[in-house]
Amino acid sequence: MIRLNIFRQQINGNMVKKDIVHEIIEYIGNNQNGEYTNWYVGITDDVDRRVFGSGEHNVSKNGDRWIHCPADSKKDAQEIEELFLALGMDGDTGGGNDDTTTVYCYRKNVHTNP
């Protein structure tokens, strides 16, 4: 399933932190009844490389449930990632560079890693 982001409020073309959190909660609620343990969260500077196809997580753009949102800064992206980890999503903190500002989540499947 392809997820199109609805940008509510933007700064420099990126979503505001509270809107990203709301967007992800709404998306997961509509696709998994808010069951966060079935989802993975991370941050990246290159969604295609990190998430899709033969990337690190092997998520299918057309067959899997996923969402990604550009944050205003790495700090905002990390804080959002930490929030969803605390809610029970799979994933880990750390890594990246100053350009690592996109938050992504996907529903784990037998072919995804993890």
VOBAZA-710906 format. One record per residue (C-alpha): x, y, z. Coordinates in steps of 0.05 Angstrom, whole numbers, plus 5000, padded with zeros to 4 digits. Example, Ala and Ser with C-alpha at 12.3 -4.5 7.8 and 13.67 -1.06 7.14 Angstrom:
524649105156
527349795143
END
This chain:
500050005000
502850674981
502051195036
501351925015
502952405071
498252985084
502453565105
498553975156
503754495178
510554545147
517154875162
522054875104
517954345070
518153865129
512653675177
512253945248
513853425301
506753395332
503753305263
508452725247
506552375312
499152485297
499852235225
503351595247
498451455303
492651565256
495651125202
497150545249
490350605282
487050545214
491349955194
492749565258
488049825311
493850165346
497749515358
504749805358
508549165372
507248935300
510849555273
518149775264
520450505271
526850825248
529951445219
533951535155
536752015105
534851555046
528151195050
528950794986
535650515007
533750375079
526650135073
524449885005
526049324957
532949034965
534349565018
535949395090
528749255111
525948945046
519149285052
514649244990
512149924967
505849604939
504649014985
506349255055
503649785103
508550355113
509051095126
514751595125
514852335143
520452855137
522053195203
525053885211
531453625244
535153005266
533353175338
525953185322
526452535284
530052195342
524952435392
519252165349
522951505341
523951455417
516551595430
514351015385
519650555414
516850705483
509850535457
512349835437
514849885366
520949495345
527249875327
533250195359
536150885370
542751165347
546551235283
545451695224
548252365207
545553075208
541352925145
537852345181
531152695188
525952235158
521851805206
519251155177
514750595203
512549955172
508449355193
513048765202
511948175155
515247495142
519547795087
521548435122
527848515163
525848495218
END
